[in-house]
Amino acid sequence: MRLKRFLVLCFHLLLIIVAMCFLLLFLVIPLFVVFFNAFSQGISIYAGNITRKETIESILLTLKILLIVLPLNTVFGIACAWYITRYTFRGKKLLLTFLDLPFTVSPVVAGTIFVLLFSVNGLLGEIVEKWNFQIIFAFPGMVLATLFVTFPFVARELIPIMEEQGQEMEEAGRMLGASTWQILLKITLPNIRWALFYGMVLCSARCVGEFGAVSVVSGHIRGKTITVPLEVEILYNEYNLIGAFCVASLLCIIGIISLIFRKWIEKRDPLHLYMKTYKYGD
Amino acid sequence: MSIELINVSKKFGSFVAVDNVSFSINRGELLALLGPSGSGKTTILRIIAGLERADSGSVILEGRDVTKEDPRDRGIGFVFQHYALFRHMTVFENVAFGLRVKPRKVRPSESEIRKRVMDLLALVQLDFLANHYPMQLSGGQRQRVALARALAIQPSILLLDEPFGSLDARVRKELRRWLRKLHDEIHVTSVFVTHDQEEALEVSDRVVIMNQGRIEQIGSPEEVYFSPKTPFVFQFLGDVNLFHARELSNGEIVFLPDDARGVEKRVFVRPNQISIALNLSEENPIPATIQYINTAGPMVKIELSDIKGNPLLAFISIEEFQELNLKKNMNVFLGIKSHHSFDSPPNF
């Protein structure tokens, strides 16, 4: 009996140790290495690296992309979730599958698709040339690629919550004389605000960190089409390891802030709490 | 306001929810739509409200065809089955919603809104909860908030979907008497959906009984209870015994199972129309065996089986029960005080 209990305890310990080792190896150590290397030459070098012209430019470009992509994908996410949860139509399953496409398709493939579409020899290349509007290897292409990679985040957060809430509240609003616009602003949005915010945080995090798709369409033009992750790559390829780690630490900080945001939202969202107790409670 | 439905039909996929239904509701009436689940009663309510669009047929409100009109233009108050209160708003804001979303030209002033909402909350006896959130209320309180909210826009028609469906039995009885009283006070044309026959018979002026998307019967509670038109109505409105009796050529009905005269006829008998005697007599010719006795309640419920083993149910008074001194497994003789039969062949 005692031996059995001892074995169970050992098994639990073993599981905990495996999990801890995994976390240490793939999360804690890399994070530590990033920050250790970034600050290895002192704060002044770190500050110098961060405030270099190219780095600032890459940060500004990333922010510009974020400022365009986030509002668009937020609106798209709300519209998409509304349509999917409030209407029944043919091909709903298909639409839901397409919504997951950016999760399942490699970002590099996504980038390549845009190149094939919009480059001079591409399918839509003629039109692009006629209007003299460069998309590939320029800012519009990078926005498009980022849009594609991040479009499911908001919708994916909203769909389950809107499904769960049903549309009775909205129907009640309609019976009380509210217009569609009033229903959206006064009933739907207040009830999904935390999930929406959560989706926006995820979308932003991915938008800032996106590498693959943007890398393909950017063309790596210094000072023009270099985002923060691309800047890290360039610095690394130029054997400027400290510089690369300094810029990478920025991305890490953004990631950590997103995580903290996420936890904070989870705490504030009563419905989320409800679902938790519902799932795991007595 | 009067409501008229003309040849309304509605399908969901291949399921026929409402099948060519026509009826009208008089001004100021309290009407119950009664039927089992899936009989189309809620769909009819939603079609009147405009939340569902009929595949064919029309809805007329006070002579005005509103079939294609948006629900917000119909002036209908709707109370949802699960209340559908706005959970991010206080009770006060819930009730005020309908006034606040009005176009600026017709929107009452803030002080007017305040007065109207507090009056309504007083009407449903909840003014002390104005600043609470729906989550903090009991089921019965939520129900009354939902009602106050629907009344806030001064609807000419009030529709209630299973208004007492998710309340416990006691609150339910209290609330339905209260609703009846309220209706007598404010006299707004009201339709409520229910699957509870007791509720429908107790509260409404008239009952529409539905089955499989069709209307079985429309009438006052007394009419449908005492002169049901179809076997379904008879069965739905209370417990029922089915006898395979025989009808003689002179129209007389005999219940003896081994009698071979006349033609077979299915006859329906309510449990309280069965009498029990210890000895065979002309009034009590049917032999049966007592299977189970339940004395809890105003009437004694006795389950029996006839010679062929068919189950029967009889309700008798406690005095009669004590006088006869009935016991389980006793052999007794049943008499039929009154019965019902239908000319059309019952199809169930």
Contacts between the chains, C-beta under 8 A, distances in Angstrom:
chain1	res1	chain2	res2	distance
A	168	B	80	5.3
A	168	B	82	6.3
A	168	B	84	3.7
A	169	B	84	5.2
A	169	B	85	7.8
A	169	B	86	5.9
A	169	B	87	7.7
A	171	B	51	5.6
A	171	B	78	7.6
A	171	B	80	7.2
A	171	B	84	6.8
A	172	B	78	7.0
A	172	B	80	6.0
A	172	B	84	4.1
A	172	B	85	7.8
A	172	B	86	7.4
A	172	B	149	7.7
A	173	B	86	7.6
A	173	B	97	7.0
A	173	B	101	7.5
A	174	B	51	7.4
A	174	B	71	5.3
A	174	B	72	5.8
A	175	B	49	6.3
A	175	B	51	7.4
A	175	B	71	5.8
A	175	B	72	7.3
A	175	B	76	6.4
A	175	B	77	7.1
A	175	B	78	4.1
A	175	B	150	7.4
A	176	B	72	7.9
A	176	B	97	5.5
A	176	B	98	3.7
A	176	B	101	6.6
A	176	B	149	7.0
A	176	B	150	7.7
A	176	B	152	7.5
A	176	B	153	5.9
A	177	B	72	4.7
A	177	B	98	5.8
A	177	B	101	5.6
A	177	B	102	6.4
A	177	B	153	6.0
A	178	B	72	7.0
A	178	B	97	7.4
A	178	B	101	4.2
A	179	B	72	7.3
A	179	B	101	7.4
A	182	B	101	5.0
A	186	B	97	7.6
A	186	B	101	7.3
A	187	B	86	6.1
A	190	B	88	4.6
A	191	B	87	7.1
A	191	B	88	5.9
